[in-house]
Amino acid sequence: ELKVEQNPLFLSMQEGKNYTIYCNYSTTSDRLYWYRQDPGKSLESLFVLLSNGAVKQEGRLMASLDTKARLSTLHITAAVHDLSATYFCAVPPYNNNDMRFGAGTRLTVKP
Amino acid sequence: GAGVSQTPSNKVTEKGKYVELRCDPISGHTALYWYRQSLGQGPEFLIYFQGTGAADDSGLPNDRFFAVRPEGSVSTLKIQRTERGDSAVYLCASSLYGTGVEETQYFGPGTRLLVL
């Protein structure tokens, strides 16, 4: 059974600092997603990573995928308060569509 | 265009009652998904529709849960004999084809179900 683990689960950062969130998954998949969720809101799609070595960047967030290690990272550069949210990675089993989510990383960026 | 919508936004019911939760996907999306999210956790897959048929219902926890999508658009998640443990946010998502590697699932705002 596909399992997805994220760490850390809680992250408190100072504005302007850099940090990385990690997502490990247990079995082969052909893609990985990152979502953002604000309190009381639904999930907003950030990135879809499709192949080994894929890297995508949007603003202060950069995501990468290593399919051999079954590892994705979400790197935050020069954090700002607006990035405070919970970030989820999600992985569907290979050739399937039902996504398995990690437990989420609750990020708080403090001034 | 409009995103995924879900009604009601909140539902409070008593243990043992029957509830229906509705999802309107993005127009033209053939695939529809239901997830359940408990407090402090990631969403948990329940069921996936491709058109009118349930392509994968392996996530439904037991036979009290049932979902339909009779015309391939709106879907209803039905929960019989609700239990307190059913309390959660029920999320619906849709995607354009349901197949294809670069498919993104777009989520609705969710229905917060509280079983007293």
Chai-1 contact restraints between the chains, C-beta under 6 A:
chainA,res_idxA,chainB,res_idxB,connection_type,confidence,min_distance_angstrom,max_distance_angstrom,comment,restraint_id
A,D30,B,V101,contact,1.0,0.0,6.0,A-B,restraint_1
A,R31,B,V101,contact,1.0,0.0,6.0,A-B,restraint_2
A,S42,B,F107,contact,1.0,0.0,6.0,A-B,restraint_3
A,S42,B,P109,contact,1.0,0.0,6.0,A-B,restraint_4
A,S42,B,G110,contact,1.0,0.0,6.0,A-B,restraint_5
A,L43,B,F107,contact,1.0,0.0,6.0,A-B,restraint_6
A,S45,B,T104,contact,1.0,0.0,6.0,A-B,restraint_7
A,V48,B,E102,contact,1.0,0.0,6.0,A-B,restraint_8
A,V48,B,T104,contact,1.0,0.0,6.0,A-B,restraint_9
A,L50,B,V101,contact,1.0,0.0,6.0,A-B,restraint_10
A,F88,B,G42,contact,1.0,0.0,6.0,A-B,restraint_11
A,N97,B,Y48,contact,1.0,0.0,6.0,A-B,restraint_12
A,N97,B,G98,contact,1.0,0.0,6.0,A-B,restraint_13
A,D98,B,F45,contact,1.0,0.0,6.0,A-B,restraint_14
A,D98,B,Y48,contact,1.0,0.0,6.0,A-B,restraint_15
A,D98,B,D56,contact,1.0,0.0,6.0,A-B,restraint_16
A,F101,B,G42,contact,1.0,0.0,6.0,A-B,restraint_17
A,F101,B,P43,contact,1.0,0.0,6.0,A-B,restraint_18
A,G102,B,G42,contact,1.0,0.0,6.0,A-B,restraint_19
A,A103,B,Q41,contact,1.0,0.0,6.0,A-B,restraint_20
A,A103,B,G42,contact,1.0,0.0,6.0,A-B,restraint_21
A,G104,B,G42,contact,1.0,0.0,6.0,A-B,restraint_22
